[in-house]
Amino acid sequence: MDISFSSAVKGFATTRWTLVVAAKDRTAPEAQVALAAPCSAYWYPLYVFIRRQDHTADEAQDLTQAFFARLLEKDFLKMVERTKGRFRSFLLAACKHFLANERDRARAQKRGGGRQPISIDFQSAEVRYACEPSHSLTAERLFERRWAIALLNLVLGRLQEEMEQDRKGNVYECLKVYLTAGKTNVPYAQVAANLQMSEAAVKVAVHRLRRRYRELLREEIGRTVHQPAEIEAEIRDLFTALGP
């Protein structure tokens, strides 16, 4: 079985900054795209940060929902121009600013603060939060850790989608264990037998998969920084956040 992976990286990807700045014009179609991207990928890191601020689960859900709704407000997005850099740093600073303002507001409004609600699946949020460390991690550190995990999961999802489009979904399922940072106990010979390949071919396939994974990781991180030169530093910081 011959296995190859696409290695074309289409330049410096459209950044979250490009999309969010477009969202300043709430009448533009790009506004919803700008909001949907960070909302779908990164709502949970913000949820756990808000939850760590002594808010109940219901309060954290309301506040997370309201925060993303506020991203479409021009006045709120003015701070983008002053904080361009890492998108996660902007979101965290913006969330802190939002929470400070919300402390002065009445909580009698309906979910989303009377604004158009954003589609976020909170059903499993509290189950996931219950598995978070009960101590040792500050709200900021937990945000960084969950941001890194969300980003890596996003990259793995893209890689899986590519493989499935090439009708190699079964290959991805067998080889994905080799993408983890730690050493896997699954021998190449076992995977080779499952895929009816030689052990040498499996090693080559794993090398290609890891290479494509690194390419997609750089591309996705490129979406969250202002300049391509910031990618390497962001990679180091995110993997540091995954440490003990």
NUBAKE-984824 format. One line per 4 residues: number of its first residue (from 1); their letters; for each residue x, y, z of C-alpha. Coordinates in Angstrom, 1 decimal, padded with zeros to 4 digits, m for minus. Example, Ala and Ser with C-alpha at 12.3 -4.5 7.8 and 13.67 -1.06 7.14 Angstrom:
2
1 = as = 012.3/m004.5/007.8 | 013.7/m001.1/007.1
This chain:
244
1 = mdis = 000.0/000.0/000.0 | 001.5/003.3/m001.1 | 000.8/006.1/001.4 | 001.5/009.8/000.7
5 = fssa = 000.4/013.0/002.3 | m000.1/016.4/000.9 | 002.8/018.7/001.9 | 001.6/022.0/000.3
9 = vkgf = 001.3/024.8/002.7 | m000.5/027.7/001.1 | 001.7/030.5/002.5 | 000.9/032.5/005.6
13 = attr = m002.7/031.6/006.4 | m005.5/034.2/006.9 | m005.1/035.3/010.5 | m007.7/035.5/013.2
17 = wtlv = m006.7/039.2/013.3 | m007.8/039.6/009.6 | m011.2/038.1/010.4 | m011.8/039.9/013.7
21 = vaak = m010.9/043.3/012.3 | m013.4/042.5/009.5 | m016.0/041.9/012.3 | m015.9/045.6/013.2
25 = drta = m018.3/046.1/010.3 | m021.2/044.2/011.7 | m023.1/044.4/008.4 | m020.3/042.6/006.5
29 = peaq = m020.6/038.8/005.9 | m017.1/038.4/007.3 | m018.4/039.5/010.7 | m020.1/036.1/011.4
33 = vala = m017.1/034.2/010.1 | m014.8/036.2/012.3 | m016.9/035.4/015.4 | m017.6/031.8/014.5
37 = apcs = m013.9/030.8/014.2 | m012.7/031.7/017.7 | m016.1/030.9/019.2 | m016.1/027.3/017.9
41 = aywy = m012.4/026.5/018.6 | m011.6/028.4/021.7 | m014.8/028.9/023.8 | m013.8/026.2/026.4
45 = plyv = m010.4/027.8/027.4 | m012.3/031.0/028.1 | m015.1/029.1/029.9 | m012.6/027.5/032.3
49 = firr = m010.9/030.9/032.9 | m014.3/032.4/033.8 | m015.3/029.4/035.9 | m012.0/029.9/037.9
53 = qdht = m013.2/033.4/038.8 | m015.6/031.9/041.4 | m018.5/031.9/039.0 | m021.1/029.1/039.0
57 = adea = m021.5/026.9/035.9 | m024.6/028.8/034.9 | m022.9/032.1/035.4 | m019.8/031.0/033.4
61 = qdlt = m022.1/029.8/030.5 | m023.9/033.1/030.5 | m020.7/035.1/030.6 | m018.9/033.1/027.9
65 = qaff = m021.9/033.5/025.7 | m022.1/037.2/026.3 | m018.4/037.7/025.8 | m018.4/036.2/022.3
69 = arll = m021.5/038.3/021.5 | m019.6/041.4/022.5 | m016.9/040.6/020.0 | m019.2/042.0/017.3
73 = ekdf = m019.5/045.3/018.9 | m017.4/048.0/017.3 | m016.5/049.8/020.5 | m015.3/046.6/022.1
77 = lkmv = m013.2/045.7/019.2 | m011.3/049.0/019.1 | m008.8/047.5/021.5 | m007.7/045.1/018.7
81 = ertk = m005.6/047.8/017.2 | m003.7/048.3/020.4 | m003.1/044.7/021.3 | m002.1/043.0/018.0
85 = grfr = 000.2/040.1/018.7 | m000.9/036.8/019.8 | m004.6/036.2/019.4 | m004.9/034.2/022.6
89 = sfll = m003.4/037.1/024.6 | m005.9/039.4/023.0 | m008.8/037.1/023.9 | m007.7/036.7/027.5
93 = aack = m007.2/040.5/027.9 | m010.5/041.2/026.3 | m012.2/038.6/028.5 | m010.7/040.2/031.7
97 = hfla = m011.9/043.6/030.5 | m015.3/042.2/029.8 | m015.6/040.6/033.2 | m014.6/043.8/035.0
101 = nerd = m017.4/045.6/033.2 | m019.9/042.9/033.8 | m019.3/043.0/037.6 | m020.9/046.5/037.5
105 = rara = m023.9/045.3/035.5 | m027.2/043.8/036.8 | m027.4/040.0/036.1 | m031.2/040.2/035.4
109 = qkrg = m030.8/040.0/031.6 | m031.4/036.8/029.7 | m028.6/034.6/028.5 | m026.3/036.5/026.1
113 = ggrq = m027.1/039.8/027.8 | m030.0/040.5/025.5 | m027.7/040.2/022.4 | m028.0/037.6/019.6
117 = pisi = m027.0/034.3/021.2 | m024.0/032.5/019.8 | m024.1/028.8/019.1 | m021.9/027.2/021.7
121 = dfqs = m022.4/023.6/023.0 | m022.2/023.9/026.8 | m023.7/020.5/027.4 | m020.4/018.8/028.3
125 = aevr = m018.6/021.9/029.6 | m019.1/021.2/033.3 | m018.2/017.5/032.9 | m014.9/018.6/031.3
129 = yace = m014.4/021.2/034.0 | m014.8/018.7/036.7 | m011.7/016.9/035.4 | m009.6/020.0/035.6
133 = pshs = m007.0/020.2/038.4 | m008.7/021.5/041.5 | m005.6/023.5/042.5 | m002.1/024.3/041.4
137 = ltae = m003.1/025.9/038.2 | m004.1/029.6/038.1 | m007.0/030.7/035.9 | m004.5/032.1/033.4
141 = rlfe = m002.3/029.0/033.4 | m005.4/026.8/032.9 | m006.5/029.1/030.0 | m003.1/028.7/028.4
145 = rrwa = m003.2/024.9/028.8 | m006.7/024.5/027.4 | m005.9/026.9/024.5 | m003.0/024.7/023.6
149 = iall = m005.1/021.5/023.8 | m007.9/023.1/021.7 | m005.4/024.2/019.1 | m003.8/020.7/018.9
153 = nlvl = m007.2/019.1/018.6 | m008.0/021.4/015.8 | m004.9/020.4/013.9 | m005.5/016.7/014.5
157 = grlq = m009.1/017.2/013.2 | m007.7/018.9/010.0 | m005.2/016.1/009.5 | m007.9/013.4/010.0
161 = eeme = m010.1/015.2/007.5 | m007.4/015.3/004.9 | m006.7/011.6/005.3 | m010.4/010.7/005.1
165 = qdrk = m010.7/012.7/001.9 | m007.8/010.7/000.5 | m009.7/007.5/001.6 | m007.0/006.8/004.2
169 = gnvy = m009.1/007.2/007.3 | m008.1/003.7/008.5 | m004.5/004.5/008.1 | m004.9/007.6/010.2
173 = eclk = m006.6/005.7/013.0 | m003.7/003.2/013.1 | m000.9/005.8/012.9 | m002.3/008.7/015.1
177 = vylt = m000.8/007.1/018.2 | 002.6/008.1/016.9 | 001.7/011.8/016.9 | 001.7/012.1/020.6
181 = agkt = 004.7/013.8/022.4 | 005.5/010.7/024.5 | 006.8/007.4/023.2 | 004.2/004.9/022.2
185 = nvpy = 004.3/001.3/023.1 | 002.6/000.2/019.9 | 005.3/m001.6/017.8 | 005.6/m000.8/014.1
189 = aqva = 005.3/m004.5/013.3 | 001.8/m004.6/014.9 | 000.6/m001.7/012.9 | 002.2/m003.1/009.7
193 = anlq = 000.2/m006.3/010.2 | m003.0/m004.4/010.8 | m002.5/m002.4/007.6 | m001.0/m005.2/005.6
197 = msea = 002.1/m003.2/005.0 | 005.8/m003.8/005.5 | 007.3/m002.4/008.7 | 009.6/m000.1/006.6
201 = avkv = 006.5/001.3/004.8 | 004.9/002.0/008.1 | 007.9/003.9/009.3 | 007.9/006.0/006.2
205 = avhr = 004.1/006.7/006.6 | 004.6/007.8/010.2 | 007.4/010.1/009.1 | 005.1/011.7/006.5
209 = lrrr = 002.2/011.9/008.9 | 004.4/013.7/011.5 | 005.7/016.1/008.9 | 002.2/017.0/007.7
213 = yrel = 001.1/017.4/011.3 | 003.9/019.9/011.9 | 003.0/021.8/008.7 | m000.7/022.0/009.8
217 = lree = 000.3/023.0/013.3 | 002.5/025.9/012.0 | m000.3/027.0/009.6 | m002.9/027.0/012.4
221 = igrt = m000.7/028.8/014.8 | 000.0/031.3/012.0 | m003.7/032.2/012.1 | m003.3/033.3/015.7
225 = vhqp = m000.3/035.6/015.5 | 000.1/038.9/013.8 | 003.4/038.1/012.1 | 004.9/034.9/010.7
229 = aeie = 008.1/035.5/012.7 | 006.1/035.0/015.9 | 005.2/031.4/015.1 | 008.2/029.6/016.6
233 = aeir = 007.9/031.5/019.9 | 004.2/030.7/020.0 | 004.9/027.0/019.4 | 007.4/026.9/022.3
237 = dlft = 005.0/028.7/024.6 | 002.1/026.4/023.8 | 004.1/023.3/024.4 | 005.4/024.8/027.7
241 = algp = 001.7/025.3/028.7 | 001.2/021.6/028.2 | 003.9/020.7/030.7 | 003.5/019.8/034.3
